[in-house]
Amino acid sequence: MPRHEEDRIMPYSAQQMYDLVADVARYPEFLPWNAAARIRSIRPREDGARIMEADLVISFKVFRERFGSRVTLWPEKKLIETEYLDGPFRYLKSAWQFTDRPGGGCDVAFFVDFEFRNLMMQKVIGVVFDEAMRRIVRAFETRAEQLYGRP
């Protein structure tokens, strides 16, 4: 099933990148194929994490699908973990980890693993999956530059 891992060094702080990725409601403003986002709920946990439940609408060619996810935000660890709730997938898991670098900037580690229920959708995505994931990561990089400027 499609799986993608990517590590990057970014010229922004771990906090800036964490804030950008945690702002799920703004994804339609800059992410390719993201037609809409709705935050269902956000609630704190006793361990310092916050749990966000959100819906995203993905539109790609003739496909338009809504899916729900549970996003665990770990502000102290600068970690964002996502798991699938409902929609067109069999499963979906992703994670972003941001770590400040001693000389400035941060390391970004991104991971996603998923499988669609619909075999046709899975085949269509399989053909363009790696390029699609690279475009999504680039969209976050471009958004960081728009928000924070070029360091």
C-alpha distance (Angstrom), angle and dihedral (degrees) to the residues before:
residue distance angle dihedral
M1 . . .
P2 3.79 . .
R3 3.77 112.5 .
H4 3.78 127.9 169.0
E5 3.80 132.0 -177.6
E6 3.77 124.8 -177.8
D7 3.80 135.2 173.1
R8 3.78 122.6 -161.8
I9 3.77 138.7 174.6
M10 3.79 110.7 -135.5
P11 3.82 127.7 -168.3
Y12 3.83 90.9 -133.3
S13 3.79 130.3 84.6
A14 3.78 121.8 -93.4
Q15 3.81 87.8 -115.3
Q16 3.81 92.7 54.8
M17 3.80 92.8 49.4
Y18 3.80 92.3 43.7
D19 3.82 90.5 51.8
L20 3.80 91.6 48.9
V21 3.82 94.8 51.2
A22 3.83 93.3 40.9
D23 3.83 90.7 56.9
V24 3.81 93.5 86.4
A25 3.82 93.8 161.5
R26 3.82 89.7 68.2
Y27 3.81 96.7 51.6
P28 3.84 93.7 101.9
E29 3.82 88.5 60.7
F30 3.80 93.4 65.8
L31 3.80 115.7 0.7
P32 3.80 117.9 99.1
W33 3.80 115.1 -117.8
N34 3.82 92.5 11.1
A35 3.80 106.3 124.0
A36 3.81 99.8 170.9
A37 3.79 144.5 -2.9
R38 3.79 130.9 -160.8
I39 3.78 126.8 -177.4
R40 3.82 109.2 -140.5
S41 3.80 96.3 -173.8
I42 3.80 145.5 -26.2
R43 3.78 121.9 -154.4
P44 3.80 133.6 170.1
R45 3.78 123.3 -123.1
E46 3.79 126.3 -147.1
D47 3.82 91.6 -114.5
G48 3.82 92.0 63.4
A49 3.81 96.8 -99.1
R50 3.79 123.5 120.7
I51 3.80 121.4 -142.5
M52 3.79 117.1 -144.9
E53 3.77 122.5 -173.8
A54 3.79 112.2 -160.9
D55 3.80 142.3 168.7
L56 3.79 122.1 -139.6
V57 3.79 125.5 -170.4
I58 3.79 112.5 -146.2
S59 3.80 117.6 -162.5
F60 3.80 118.4 -170.7
K61 3.82 122.4 161.9
V62 3.83 105.7 -53.4
F63 3.81 93.7 -12.8
R64 3.79 123.4 93.9
E65 3.79 115.7 171.9
R66 3.79 136.0 168.4
F67 3.77 119.9 -148.8
G68 3.75 134.2 179.5
S69 3.77 125.3 -139.3
R70 3.78 140.3 -179.5
V71 3.79 111.4 -132.3
T72 3.79 117.9 -162.6
L73 3.79 110.4 -156.1
W74 3.80 115.9 -159.5
P75 3.84 103.4 -173.0
E76 3.82 95.8 179.7
K77 3.81 93.5 48.7
K78 3.84 93.3 39.3
L79 3.80 86.9 -130.1
I80 3.82 128.6 139.3
E81 3.81 119.4 -169.6
T82 3.79 124.3 -174.9
E83 3.77 130.0 -164.9
Y84 3.77 130.9 -178.5
L85 3.81 122.6 -102.6
D86 3.81 107.9 169.9
G87 3.79 143.7 -23.1
P88 3.82 136.5 66.8
F89 3.82 99.6 -20.1
R90 3.78 132.6 93.3
Y91 3.80 85.1 -151.5
L92 3.79 141.1 -21.4
K93 3.79 130.7 -170.2
S94 3.77 128.6 170.0
A95 3.79 138.7 165.0
W96 3.79 138.7 -168.6
Q97 3.82 120.3 -162.9
F98 3.82 121.6 -172.6
T99 3.80 122.3 -166.6
D100 3.81 125.6 179.8
R101 3.80 115.7 -123.4
P102 3.82 119.6 -134.8
G103 3.82 93.3 -120.6
G104 3.81 95.1 44.2
G105 3.76 134.3 -80.6
C106 3.78 122.9 60.4
D107 3.77 145.3 -103.0
V108 3.79 114.6 -114.5
A109 3.80 121.8 -159.2
F110 3.81 117.0 -171.6
F111 3.80 127.5 -175.3
V112 3.81 131.9 175.3
D113 3.80 131.4 173.5
F114 3.80 124.2 174.8
E115 3.78 147.2 144.2
F116 3.80 128.6 -154.3
R117 3.81 120.6 -133.9
N118 3.82 89.6 -139.8
L119 3.81 109.8 77.7
M120 3.83 92.0 -155.7
M121 3.81 91.5 53.9
Q122 3.81 90.2 46.5
K123 3.82 90.8 53.2
V124 3.82 93.2 47.4
I125 3.81 92.2 49.1
G126 3.81 92.0 43.0
V127 3.80 90.8 62.8
V128 3.82 94.3 54.1
F129 3.80 101.2 22.8
D130 3.81 101.3 113.3
E131 3.80 93.3 44.8
A132 3.81 90.6 45.8
M133 3.82 91.5 52.9
R134 3.81 91.2 48.3
R135 3.82 89.8 50.5
I136 3.79 90.9 51.2
V137 3.82 92.6 50.5
R138 3.83 89.6 46.9
A139 3.81 89.2 50.8
F140 3.82 89.3 57.6
E141 3.82 90.0 48.3
T142 3.82 91.3 50.3
R143 3.80 91.0 47.0
A144 3.83 90.5 51.9
E145 3.79 90.0 53.0
Q146 3.83 90.6 49.1
L147 3.81 92.4 49.3
Y148 3.79 101.1 37.6
G149 3.81 104.7 22.2
R150 3.78 127.2 -131.9
P151 3.79 110.5 -51.9
